[in-house]
């Protein structure tokens, strides 16, 4: 793909969002009326900040019929990766922050996540189930390298033999290969690596603080060689921007050992619509309107699509062509390969209910 080098000088490098949108739950909003004013800091490229949260529970029930899982854990809220399209941005407003720049530079951490998980597993009435990390924000985002909250969670999953499915786009996951191997030996883990393209010039704008695409394919290869089942998630596909790279993503993933593939079409609900619109006009001004119109064509003429069964798959000619392209590519590069199912048969609920890790 040829990527235009038409980025303006005031583009915030290293950040996805270029603005802070208004939080719909707040009555008051910050505005910049004078460039010399104090609120100038709201849109400058300031350092990432971290906030500690002490939740009372850690497993969330997922009620969306569009998602293939029912329970998830998110050790972090907000994500420094800065992916411009991220559907989790809207959830940041519940914490009193903006879905824009705040989402990627004000990160909430749950240091007691592993302790809460162990307490949950130790309950007499707990029924073992597959839990996804992370259904919302990446459990291996940059700060995980320092804090190790996700690793502590994996230790709990292993101790209780509860199955876990991981979604990530960061190679920090390789640090935990020892735990993943043990889990995989009992069919207790699967990994989905998110790959949205093969063009590094595009990635640097689309997902500015993520690891390179080449590193993600190496993650698939490294884990697969160690017996840890991996799939590639080509999501989201953005018509006119990265959608033509779908076959290349699947081919490279299969060549590196991925056993299966999935994909989704981008949707820009809530605050993500204006955040993405502002971003693409700054990052790719010459193609911005074409891309936006193609996205709208996949969602009934609007960027905001909340229809169950349609919002993540899209509809119309463009969406249908992407589904066909995906099906052909899967058949060509993956054949009849499938991910093995995870099991709850090995779950251990200690009779003394002692938290052996703490």
Secondary structure as the mmCIF struct_conf table of DSSP 4:
data_model
#
loop_
_struct_conf.conf_type_id
_struct_conf.id
_struct_conf.beg_label_comp_id
_struct_conf.beg_label_asym_id
_struct_conf.beg_label_seq_id
_struct_conf.end_label_comp_id
_struct_conf.end_label_asym_id
_struct_conf.end_label_seq_id
TURN_TY1_P TURN_TY1_P1 UNK A 9 UNK A 10
TURN_TY1_P TURN_TY1_P2 UNK A 13 UNK A 14
BEND BEND1 UNK A 16 UNK A 16
BEND BEND2 UNK A 19 UNK A 19
HELX_LH_PP_P HELX_LH_PP_P1 UNK A 21 UNK A 23
TURN_TY1_P TURN_TY1_P3 UNK A 24 UNK A 25
BEND BEND3 UNK A 27 UNK A 27
TURN_TY1_P TURN_TY1_P4 UNK A 35 UNK A 36
BEND BEND4 UNK A 37 UNK A 37
HELX_RH_3T_P HELX_RH_3T_P1 UNK A 38 UNK A 43
BEND BEND5 UNK A 44 UNK A 44
HELX_LH_PP_P HELX_LH_PP_P2 UNK A 46 UNK A 48
STRN STRN1 UNK A 49 UNK A 52
BEND BEND6 UNK A 56 UNK A 56
STRN STRN2 UNK A 59 UNK A 61
TURN_TY1_P TURN_TY1_P5 UNK A 65 UNK A 66
BEND BEND7 UNK A 67 UNK A 68
BEND BEND8 UNK A 70 UNK A 70
STRN STRN3 UNK A 71 UNK A 73
BEND BEND9 UNK A 75 UNK A 75
STRN STRN4 UNK A 76 UNK A 77
BEND BEND10 UNK A 78 UNK A 78
TURN_TY1_P TURN_TY1_P6 UNK A 80 UNK A 81
TURN_TY1_P TURN_TY1_P7 UNK A 84 UNK A 85
HELX_RH_3T_P HELX_RH_3T_P2 UNK A 87 UNK A 95
TURN_TY1_P TURN_TY1_P8 UNK A 96 UNK A 96
BEND BEND11 UNK A 97 UNK A 97
BEND BEND12 UNK A 99 UNK A 100
HELX_RH_AL_P HELX_RH_AL_P1 UNK A 101 UNK A 105
STRN STRN5 UNK A 106 UNK A 109
TURN_TY1_P TURN_TY1_P9 UNK A 111 UNK A 112
HELX_RH_AL_P HELX_RH_AL_P2 UNK A 113 UNK A 121
TURN_TY1_P TURN_TY1_P10 UNK A 122 UNK A 122
BEND BEND13 UNK A 123 UNK A 123
TURN_TY1_P TURN_TY1_P11 UNK A 124 UNK A 125
STRN STRN6 UNK A 131 UNK A 133
TURN_TY1_P TURN_TY1_P12 UNK A 134 UNK A 134
BEND BEND14 UNK A 135 UNK A 137
TURN_TY1_P TURN_TY1_P13 UNK A 139 UNK A 140
BEND BEND15 UNK A 141 UNK A 141
TURN_TY1_P TURN_TY1_P14 UNK A 142 UNK A 143
HELX_RH_AL_P HELX_RH_AL_P3 UNK A 144 UNK A 147
HELX_RH_AL_P HELX_RH_AL_P4 UNK A 149 UNK A 160
TURN_TY1_P TURN_TY1_P15 UNK A 161 UNK A 161
STRN STRN7 UNK A 164 UNK A 168
HELX_RH_3T_P HELX_RH_3T_P3 UNK A 171 UNK A 176
HELX_RH_AL_P HELX_RH_AL_P5 UNK A 177 UNK A 184
TURN_TY1_P TURN_TY1_P16 UNK A 185 UNK A 187
STRN STRN8 UNK A 189 UNK A 194
BEND BEND16 UNK A 198 UNK A 198
HELX_RH_AL_P HELX_RH_AL_P6 UNK A 200 UNK A 206
BEND BEND17 UNK A 207 UNK A 207
TURN_TY1_P TURN_TY1_P17 UNK A 208 UNK A 209
BEND BEND18 UNK A 210 UNK A 210
HELX_LH_PP_P HELX_LH_PP_P3 UNK A 211 UNK A 212
HELX_RH_AL_P HELX_RH_AL_P7 UNK A 213 UNK A 225
TURN_TY1_P TURN_TY1_P18 UNK A 226 UNK A 227
STRN STRN9 UNK A 230 UNK A 237
TURN_TY1_P TURN_TY1_P19 UNK A 239 UNK A 242
HELX_RH_3T_P HELX_RH_3T_P4 UNK A 243 UNK A 245
HELX_RH_AL_P HELX_RH_AL_P8 UNK A 246 UNK A 255
TURN_TY1_P TURN_TY1_P20 UNK A 256 UNK A 257
STRN STRN10 UNK A 260 UNK A 265
TURN_TY1_P TURN_TY1_P21 UNK A 270 UNK A 271
HELX_RH_AL_P HELX_RH_AL_P9 UNK A 272 UNK A 283
TURN_TY1_P TURN_TY1_P22 UNK A 285 UNK A 287
HELX_RH_AL_P HELX_RH_AL_P10 UNK A 288 UNK A 297
TURN_TY1_P TURN_TY1_P23 UNK A 298 UNK A 301
BEND BEND19 UNK A 303 UNK A 303
TURN_TY1_P TURN_TY1_P24 UNK A 308 UNK A 313
HELX_RH_AL_P HELX_RH_AL_P11 UNK A 316 UNK A 333
TURN_TY1_P TURN_TY1_P25 UNK A 334 UNK A 336
HELX_LH_PP_P HELX_LH_PP_P4 UNK A 339 UNK A 342
TURN_TY1_P TURN_TY1_P26 UNK A 345 UNK A 346
TURN_TY1_P TURN_TY1_P27 UNK A 351 UNK A 352
TURN_TY1_P TURN_TY1_P28 UNK A 356 UNK A 357
#
